[in-house]
Amino acid sequence: MAVTSAPSATRGTAPWLTQRIAGIGGLLFAAIVVFSNILRGAIAPAADAEVSEIIEFATDDRAVIQVLGALFAVSIVAVSVFIAGLYRSLAEGPEPIAARVGLIGWVGTAAMFGTVVVSEMSLAVAGEHLADSPGLARAFWTLNNTAFAFNMAMLATALLGFSLAGAAAGITPRWFRVLGPAGAILLLVAAANGVSIAEGSPIVFVGLIGFLTWLLFVVTTAVGMIRRELPSA
C-alpha cells in the first residue's frame, strides 16, 4: 500500500505561519527600538557629559533605566524570532553567503548593544556609591559610549548582508540593493570614528542615518514576510 507523505513547504522557504510570526516579531522589535531610543534620548546625558551628570542619571533615572532594560529583554526575544525566520528563508535563497554575513553581523550587534544596556544597568545598581567613586561612573559611561560606537560596525554588517539577500529573494524591497549598502557605509564611517563619537563628536548623526536605514529594512522586510505567500509545492 502506497504511503502518501504530508505536503511540505518548498525547500529553503519558511512555512507561511512561521514567516508571519517572524514578521510580527520584526515589527514589535522596531516599535520597541523607536520607543526606547526616544525614552533614552530624553534622559541620558551626552557622551561627553560631566561625571556629576552621569551620577545624576544613574540615581535620578534609575526606574527609567530599569524600564529600558526590560524593553531590551522583550526586544531581544522579538528580534530573535524575526532573524530566525528571515535567515531560514534566505539561507538557501539566491544569496546564501550574504545571508550568513547578515547573521554574523546581527550576532555581533546583539552582543554590543547588550553591552550598552548592561553598562547603563550597572550605573543604576552602583548609583548610590558613585559619588564616592567618580572614576567608576566615568568608566561605565565610557564603556557605554564605546560599545555603542562599535555596535555600528556590527550593524553595518547585518544591514549589508540581509538587505542584499532579502532583496535577491524578493522579501525585501528591491531598492534595498542600493539603500542597504549605502546605509552600511554610513554606519561604517561612524564606527571608524568610534573614539570621536565616544567623546561626543556630532559625526554620530552619520551613523544615525544608517541606523534609520536598518529600522526601515526591518519594517519593510517584516511586512514582506507577513504578506508573502508560499509557492505551491
DRENDO-1510 file (C-alpha; in Angstrom, 1 decimal, always signed):
<recs>
REC; n; res; u; v; w
REC; 1; MET; +0.0; +0.0; +0.0 .
REC; 2; ALA; +1.4; +3.3; -1.0 .
REC; 3; VAL; +2.1; +5.9; +1.7 .
REC; 4; THR; +1.4; +9.5; +0.9 .
REC; 5; SER; +3.6; +12.0; +2.7 .
REC; 6; ALA; +2.2; +15.1; +4.1 .
REC; 7; PRO; +2.6; +18.2; +1.9 .
REC; 8; SER; +5.5; +20.4; +3.0 .
REC; 9; ALA; +6.8; +23.9; +2.2 .
REC; 10; THR; +9.2; +24.3; -0.7 .
REC; 11; ARG; +12.8; +23.6; +0.4 .
REC; 12; GLY; +14.5; +26.8; +1.7 .
REC; 13; THR; +11.3; +28.6; +2.4 .
REC; 14; ALA; +9.9; +29.1; +5.9 .
REC; 15; PRO; +6.3; +27.9; +6.4 .
REC; 16; TRP; +3.8; +30.7; +5.9 .
REC; 17; LEU; +2.8; +30.7; +9.6 .
REC; 18; THR; +6.4; +30.9; +10.7 .
REC; 19; GLN; +7.1; +33.8; +8.4 .
REC; 20; ARG; +4.1; +35.6; +9.7 .
REC; 21; ILE; +5.1; +35.2; +13.3 .
REC; 22; ALA; +8.7; +36.2; +12.4 .
REC; 23; GLY; +7.4; +39.3; +10.6 .
REC; 24; ILE; +5.3; +40.3; +13.6 .
REC; 25; GLY; +8.4; +39.9; +15.8 .
REC; 26; GLY; +10.2; +42.3; +13.5 .
REC; 27; LEU; +7.5; +44.9; +13.7 .
REC; 28; LEU; +7.4; +44.6; +17.5 .
REC; 29; PHE; +11.2; +44.9; +17.7 .
REC; 30; ALA; +11.1; +48.1; +15.6 .
REC; 31; ALA; +8.4; +49.6; +17.7 .
REC; 32; ILE; +10.3; +48.9; +20.9 .
REC; 33; VAL; +13.5; +50.3; +19.5 .
REC; 34; VAL; +11.9; +53.5; +18.4 .
REC; 35; PHE; +10.2; +54.0; +21.8 .
REC; 36; SER; +13.3; +53.0; +23.8 .
REC; 37; ASN; +15.5; +55.5; +21.9 .
REC; 38; ILE; +13.1; +58.3; +22.4 .
REC; 39; LEU; +12.9; +57.5; +26.1 .
REC; 40; ARG; +16.7; +57.1; +26.4 .
REC; 41; GLY; +17.3; +60.3; +24.4 .
REC; 42; ALA; +15.1; +62.2; +26.9 .
REC; 43; ILE; +17.1; +61.3; +30.0 .
REC; 44; ALA; +20.6; +60.1; +29.0 .
REC; 45; PRO; +23.5; +62.6; +29.3 .
REC; 46; ALA; +25.6; +63.4; +26.4 .
REC; 47; ALA; +28.6; +61.3; +25.5 .
REC; 48; ASP; +31.0; +64.0; +26.9 .
REC; 49; ALA; +28.9; +64.7; +30.0 .
REC; 50; GLU; +30.5; +65.7; +33.2 .
REC; 51; VAL; +30.7; +63.0; +35.9 .
REC; 52; SER; +28.1; +64.8; +38.0 .
REC; 53; GLU; +25.6; +64.4; +35.1 .
REC; 54; ILE; +26.4; +60.8; +34.8 .
REC; 55; ILE; +25.8; +60.2; +38.5 .
REC; 56; GLU; +22.6; +62.2; +38.4 .
REC; 57; PHE; +21.4; +60.0; +35.5 .
REC; 58; ALA; +22.3; +56.8; +37.5 .
REC; 59; THR; +20.4; +57.9; +40.6 .
REC; 60; ASP; +17.5; +60.0; +39.5 .
REC; 61; ASP; +16.6; +58.0; +36.5 .
REC; 62; ARG; +17.1; +54.5; +38.0 .
REC; 63; ALA; +13.4; +53.5; +37.4 .
REC; 64; VAL; +13.6; +54.5; +33.7 .
REC; 65; ILE; +16.8; +52.6; +33.3 .
REC; 66; GLN; +15.1; +49.5; +34.7 .
REC; 67; VAL; +12.2; +50.0; +32.1 .
REC; 68; LEU; +14.8; +50.3; +29.3 .
REC; 69; GLY; +16.4; +47.0; +30.5 .
REC; 70; ALA; +13.0; +45.3; +30.5 .
REC; 71; LEU; +12.2; +46.6; +27.0 .
REC; 72; PHE; +15.6; +45.4; +25.7 .
REC; 73; ALA; +14.8; +41.9; +27.1 .
REC; 74; VAL; +11.5; +41.8; +25.2 .
REC; 75; SER; +13.0; +43.3; +22.0 .
REC; 76; ILE; +15.7; +40.6; +22.0 .
REC; 77; VAL; +13.1; +37.9; +22.0 .
REC; 78; ALA; +11.1; +39.6; +19.3 .
REC; 79; VAL; +14.1; +40.2; +17.0 .
REC; 80; SER; +15.4; +36.7; +17.6 .
REC; 81; VAL; +12.1; +35.4; +16.2 .
REC; 82; PHE; +12.4; +37.8; +13.3 .
REC; 83; ILE; +16.0; +37.0; +12.5 .
REC; 84; ALA; +15.5; +33.2; +12.8 .
REC; 85; GLY; +12.5; +33.3; +10.4 .
REC; 86; LEU; +14.3; +35.6; +8.0 .
REC; 87; TYR; +17.5; +33.6; +7.9 .
REC; 88; ARG; +15.6; +30.4; +7.4 .
REC; 89; SER; +14.1; +32.0; +4.3 .
REC; 90; LEU; +17.3; +33.4; +3.0 .
REC; 91; ALA; +19.9; +30.6; +3.8 .
REC; 92; GLU; +19.1; +28.6; +0.7 .
REC; 93; GLY; +18.0; +31.5; -1.5 .
REC; 94; PRO; +19.8; +33.3; -4.3 .
REC; 95; GLU; +22.4; +35.0; -1.9 .
REC; 96; PRO; +23.2; +32.5; +0.9 .
REC; 97; ILE; +26.6; +34.0; +1.6 .
REC; 98; ALA; +25.1; +37.4; +2.1 .
REC; 99; ALA; +22.5; +35.9; +4.4 .
REC; 100; ARG; +25.3; +34.4; +6.5 .
REC; 101; VAL; +27.1; +37.7; +6.6 .
REC; 102; GLY; +23.9; +39.3; +7.9 .
REC; 103; LEU; +23.5; +36.7; +10.6 .
REC; 104; ILE; +27.1; +37.1; +11.8 .
REC; 105; GLY; +26.6; +40.9; +11.9 .
REC; 106; TRP; +23.4; +40.6; +13.9 .
REC; 107; VAL; +25.0; +38.3; +16.5 .
REC; 108; GLY; +27.7; +41.0; +17.0 .
REC; 109; THR; +25.1; +43.7; +17.1 .
REC; 110; ALA; +23.1; +41.9; +19.8 .
REC; 111; ALA; +26.3; +41.4; +21.9 .
REC; 112; MET; +27.4; +45.0; +21.5 .
REC; 113; PHE; +24.1; +46.6; +22.3 .
REC; 114; GLY; +23.7; +44.2; +25.1 .
REC; 115; THR; +26.9; +45.7; +26.5 .
REC; 116; VAL; +25.4; +49.2; +26.2 .
REC; 117; VAL; +22.3; +48.2; +28.2 .
REC; 118; VAL; +24.4; +46.3; +30.8 .
REC; 119; SER; +26.6; +49.4; +31.3 .
REC; 120; GLU; +23.5; +51.5; +31.9 .
REC; 121; MET; +22.1; +49.0; +34.4 .
REC; 122; SER; +25.5; +48.8; +36.2 .
REC; 123; LEU; +25.3; +52.6; +36.6 .
REC; 124; ALA; +21.8; +52.3; +38.1 .
REC; 125; VAL; +22.9; +49.5; +40.5 .
REC; 126; ALA; +26.0; +51.4; +41.6 .
REC; 127; GLY; +24.2; +54.7; +41.7 .
REC; 128; GLU; +24.3; +55.4; +45.4 .
REC; 129; HIS; +28.0; +54.7; +45.6 .
REC; 130; LEU; +29.2; +56.6; +42.5 .
REC; 131; ALA; +29.6; +59.9; +44.4 .
REC; 132; ASP; +32.5; +58.2; +46.3 .
REC; 133; SER; +33.9; +56.6; +43.1 .
REC; 134; PRO; +33.5; +59.1; +40.2 .
REC; 135; GLY; +36.1; +57.2; +38.3 .
REC; 136; LEU; +33.8; +54.2; +38.2 .
REC; 137; ALA; +31.0; +56.3; +36.8 .
REC; 138; ARG; +33.3; +57.6; +34.1 .
REC; 139; ALA; +34.4; +54.1; +33.3 .
REC; 140; PHE; +30.9; +52.7; +33.0 .
REC; 141; TRP; +29.9; +55.7; +30.8 .
REC; 142; THR; +32.9; +55.3; +28.6 .
REC; 143; LEU; +32.1; +51.6; +28.1 .
REC; 144; ASN; +28.6; +52.6; +27.2 .
REC; 145; ASN; +29.7; +55.0; +24.5 .
REC; 146; THR; +32.5; +52.9; +23.0 .
REC; 147; ALA; +30.2; +49.8; +22.8 .
REC; 148; PHE; +27.5; +52.0; +21.1 .
REC; 149; ALA; +30.1; +53.3; +18.6 .
REC; 150; PHE; +31.5; +49.8; +17.7 .
REC; 151; ASN; +28.0; +48.5; +17.5 .
REC; 152; MET; +27.6; +50.5; +14.3 .
REC; 153; ALA; +30.2; +48.3; +12.6 .
REC; 154; MET; +28.3; +45.1; +13.5 .
REC; 155; LEU; +25.0; +46.7; +12.4 .
REC; 156; ALA; +26.6; +47.7; +9.1 .
REC; 157; THR; +27.5; +44.0; +8.5 .
REC; 158; ALA; +24.0; +42.9; +9.4 .
REC; 159; LEU; +22.3; +45.5; +7.2 .
REC; 160; LEU; +24.6; +44.8; +4.2 .
REC; 161; GLY; +24.2; +41.0; +4.3 .
REC; 162; PHE; +20.5; +40.9; +5.0 .
REC; 163; SER; +19.5; +43.7; +2.6 .
REC; 164; LEU; +21.3; +42.1; -0.3 .
REC; 165; ALA; +20.0; +38.6; +0.5 .
REC; 166; GLY; +16.5; +39.8; +1.2 .
REC; 167; ALA; +16.2; +41.9; -2.0 .
REC; 168; ALA; +17.5; +39.0; -4.1 .
REC; 169; ALA; +14.9; +36.7; -2.5 .
REC; 170; GLY; +12.1; +39.1; -3.1 .
REC; 171; ILE; +11.3; +39.5; +0.6 .
REC; 172; THR; +12.9; +42.9; +1.0 .
REC; 173; PRO; +12.1; +45.8; -1.5 .
REC; 174; ARG; +14.5; +45.7; -4.4 .
REC; 175; TRP; +15.7; +49.2; -3.8 .
REC; 176; PHE; +17.5; +47.9; -0.7 .
REC; 177; ARG; +20.1; +46.6; -3.1 .
REC; 178; VAL; +21.3; +50.2; -3.2 .
REC; 179; LEU; +19.9; +51.6; +0.1 .
REC; 180; GLY; +21.2; +48.7; +2.2 .
REC; 181; PRO; +24.9; +49.1; +1.2 .
REC; 182; ALA; +24.5; +52.9; +1.4 .
REC; 183; GLY; +23.3; +52.7; +5.0 .
REC; 184; ALA; +26.0; +50.2; +5.8 .
REC; 185; ILE; +28.7; +52.6; +4.5 .
REC; 186; LEU; +27.3; +55.4; +6.7 .
REC; 187; LEU; +27.4; +53.1; +9.8 .
REC; 188; LEU; +30.9; +52.1; +9.0 .
REC; 189; VAL; +32.0; +55.7; +8.6 .
REC; 190; ALA; +30.6; +56.4; +12.1 .
REC; 191; ALA; +32.1; +53.3; +13.6 .
REC; 192; ALA; +35.5; +54.2; +12.1 .
REC; 193; ASN; +35.3; +57.4; +14.2 .
REC; 194; GLY; +34.3; +55.5; +17.3 .
REC; 195; VAL; +36.7; +57.3; +19.6 .
REC; 196; SER; +35.4; +60.7; +18.5 .
REC; 197; ILE; +31.8; +59.5; +18.9 .
REC; 198; ALA; +32.6; +58.3; +22.4 .
REC; 199; GLU; +33.9; +61.7; +23.2 .
REC; 200; GLY; +30.8; +63.4; +21.9 .
REC; 201; SER; +31.5; +64.1; +18.2 .
REC; 202; PRO; +28.5; +65.1; +16.1 .
REC; 203; ILE; +29.6; +62.6; +13.5 .
REC; 204; VAL; +27.3; +60.2; +15.4 .
REC; 205; PHE; +24.5; +61.6; +13.2 .
REC; 206; VAL; +26.0; +60.0; +10.2 .
REC; 207; GLY; +25.6; +56.6; +12.0 .
REC; 208; LEU; +22.0; +57.7; +13.0 .
REC; 209; ILE; +21.0; +57.9; +9.3 .
REC; 210; GLY; +22.5; +54.4; +8.8 .
REC; 211; PHE; +20.6; +53.2; +11.9 .
REC; 212; LEU; +17.3; +54.6; +10.5 .
REC; 213; THR; +18.1; +52.7; +7.3 .
REC; 214; TRP; +18.3; +49.5; +9.4 .
REC; 215; LEU; +15.0; +50.2; +11.0 .
REC; 216; LEU; +13.4; +50.8; +7.6 .
REC; 217; PHE; +14.9; +47.4; +6.4 .
REC; 218; VAL; +13.4; +45.6; +9.4 .
REC; 219; VAL; +9.9; +47.2; +8.9 .
REC; 220; THR; +9.7; +46.6; +5.2 .
REC; 221; THR; +11.1; +43.1; +5.4 .
REC; 222; ALA; +8.8; +42.2; +8.3 .
REC; 223; VAL; +5.8; +43.4; +6.2 .
REC; 224; GLY; +7.1; +41.4; +3.3 .
REC; 225; MET; +7.3; +38.3; +5.4 .
REC; 226; ILE; +3.8; +38.8; +6.7 .
REC; 227; ARG; +2.3; +39.3; +3.2 .
REC; 228; ARG; +4.4; +36.7; +1.5 .
REC; 229; GLU; +2.6; +33.6; +0.2 .
REC; 230; LEU; +4.3; +30.2; -0.2 .
REC; 231; PRO; +4.6; +28.9; -3.7 .
REC; 232; SER; +2.6; +25.8; -4.4 .
REC; 233; ALA; +4.5; +22.6; -3.9 .
</recs>
